[in-house]
Amino acid sequence: MKRAVTWLAALATLSCSVDSGTAPTANVIPPAEKAAVQQALATSFRGDSLFASLATFVLPFIDQATPLANGAGDTTKLAAFQLEVAAGTLSAGLSGVLAWRGYRPTTQTVDSVVLVIGGGFVPPLDDSLSAGGAFDTPGSGTAWVIAQAPDSSVQTWLARAGALSVSGVSYGGASSIVQQGLTWTRSRGTLVGATHVTAKLIPDSSTTVSAGWTFSSGLEAVMLKVTPAPAGAPAPIR
């Protein structure tokens, strides 16, 4: 799975024209806010090739998020994503949730970002989260909590406990394109479940943070499936 994600990341920019055919909702993410979330992640994971590949591959396709009110009176935005890489009778995939709060337009930063990733994409899923989680293994996952200051500096916590549960998914019509011998298919819809994480500051310390949400009404979600293109498939019209 690691090799597949790394390989496919190099092709991600070729598939930006894939669209589900559904109209944008009121939950569309403003481009500047999306860029700020990506920048916080990139700063936190600078030098991590696996994360860089995953982020390059997944984040460009997350363009809608569900706002959930916090007890403190502000709002957290959450977006779910699923990935399936299939060839013949073999397939592998992952599910995840990206959450953030405290977007600051003046500094183009966000107060905090949480990224949760688990193995598998067919519900029901109930993946444990840990520092050594491997999201290419069903039932195992990991998560990161990132705090960003207005000057763009970050601190990162790595999961030590928690879970990602996916009880159901529902997607609308899919759209596909063929690029570089692959068929790229994207669908938009909703993902129902919950997640909670307890994380410890990196490098290993006694400082911990926790976060969690239940999304029984569903989160805005995107499903991306990548398969080999059938022989003789036409190239996309440009």
N, C-alpha and C positions, 0 to 999 in steps of 0.2 A: 504494500500500500504506500509506503514512503516513497519508493521509486516511482510509482505511478503518479502520485501527487506532484513530485518534483518534475517529472517529465511533462505532465499536463500543464503545469504552471507556465511553461515557456510558450504555450499556445493560448493562454487565457485571453490575451489582448485581441486575438483573432476572432473571438466569439462574442464581442461586445454587441453585435447587432442582433443576438438572439433575444426574442421578446415573447412573452406568453400570449400576446394578443389581447390581454385585458387592459382596461383603462386604468390609469393611475388613481389611487385613492387619496383621501385626505391625509393619509399617514405617510405620504412620500417624504423622504429625507432630503432636506435642502443640501445642495452640493457642497457648500462651505462647511456645514456640520458634518457631513459624511467624511470630508477630507480631514477634519480635525480628529475624528475618531481613528481614522487610518493612520494619521501622524502619531497619535499617542501609542498605538500598537507598534508601529515601526520603531519608535524611539525605545520602547521597552524591550523589544526583541531584536535589537540591532546585533547582527552577527549570527543569529540562529537561522541556519539555512532551511531547515525543515519548516519552521514557522513562516519564514519569508515566502516559501513556495506556497504554503497553504493560504496565507493571507493574499498573495497575488492572485491565486486561483479563485477564492471564494468571495472576498470582499467586493470586487467590482460588480457582482451580481446582486448584492443586498441594497435595494433602493427604496424599501418601505419598512417601517417599524411601528410597533404598537406602543402607545404611551400608557403607562400605568402610574397612578398617583402614589406618592410616598406618604408615610405618616408625618414627615417633616413639612409637608405642604408643597414640595416640588414634584417633578415628574421624572421617572426613568423610562427610557425608550428601549424596547426589546425587539429583536428580529431573530427569527429562526432560519436555519438553513440545513439542507440535506444534500449529500453528494453520493452518487452511485457511479462506479466505474465498472463496466461490464464487457466481457469478451467471451463469446461462446456460452458455455454453461457456467463460467466463473464470473463472480461479481463480488465487489467489496464496496464498502461505503461507510459513511459517518453521518452523525447528526450533531447539531450544535446550536447554541444560543449566544448572541452578542447583545450586551446591555450596556448602556451608558447614561450618565446624568451630568448636569451642570455645564452645558455648553456655554462658552464665553465668546461671543462674536468679536469682541474687541481684541482679544489675544489669540483667537482661533485655537483654543484649547478646550479640554473637557475635564471636569472635576474627577471623574472616575469611569473606568471601563472594566467590564467583566466579560471574559470569553470562556465558555464552557464547551468542551468537545467530548463526545462519546462515540463508541464503536457501534456500527450498524445503522440501518435506515428503515427497517420494517418494524412498525409497532406491533405489540407493545415492547418497549425498551425500558430497562431499569439498570442504568450503568452506574457503578460506584466511581467516585472521583478520588484520586490520590496523586502524590508527587510522581510516582512511577507509572501512572496510567498510560496505556498504549491504545490510542483510538483506532488502531487497526485490529483490535481484539474485541469482539462483542462482549459487553458486560463490564468493560473497563474504559475509563476516561480520565480526563484531567481538566484543570481550569486555572485561569490566571486572573488576578485582581490588580488593576493598575490605578494608581493615584497620580494625577498630573497637576503640577503647579502652574500658575499663569505664565511663568517663564519657560514653560514646555518641559522642564525636568520631571522625571517620573520615579516612582518607587513601585516595585512589583512584588506581589505575593503569589506563591504557588500553592495549589490545592494540597491539603493534607487529609481532608475528609469531605464527604458530600455525595450527591447523587444527581443524575440527570434522568428524568423519567419522561417518556413519550408514550401517551396513551392512544393517540390517534392523529392522523394527518388527512387533509383533504385539499386536493389541487384542482385547478381549473384546466382549461385547454392548454396544450403544450405547443410550442413553436420550436422548430429545429433548423439548423443550417449544417452544411457539410464543409469542413475545413481540414486540410492536411490529412485526408484519409479518415477523419473521425466525424461522427454525427454528434452534434451538441444539441441537447434538448433542455429547455427551461420551462418550468411551470411555476405559477404563483398560487398561493393558497394559504392555509392556516395549519398550525401545529398546536396540539393540545397536550399539556403535561405540567411539569414542575421541575424546578432545580433549586438546589441549595449547596453552598460551598463554604467550608472553613479553610482559610489559607494562611500560610506563614510567610513572613517577609524573607525575600532572597537577598543575601545568602542566609542560610538557616539561622533563625533567631527565635526568640520567645514571643515576638510581636505577631499577633494574629488578627485577622479580620474575617467577617462573615457576611454573606449576602444570600438572598433567596427569594424566589417568586413562584407563585402558583398561577398558571395561565389556563384555567379551565374553560375560558371562552375562546381560547386560541390566540396565537401570535401570528402576525404577518410572517409568511414563510416563503422560501424559494427552494425549489427542487431542481438540481442540475444533474443530468444523466449524460454520460459520455460513453459511446459505443463505437466500434469500428464501422466505417461507412460500408454499405453494400457495394459489391463490385459494379462498376459502371455508373455510380451515383454522380450526378452533375455537380460541377463547381458552383458556388453561390454567385448570384448575379450582383455585380458591383455597379 
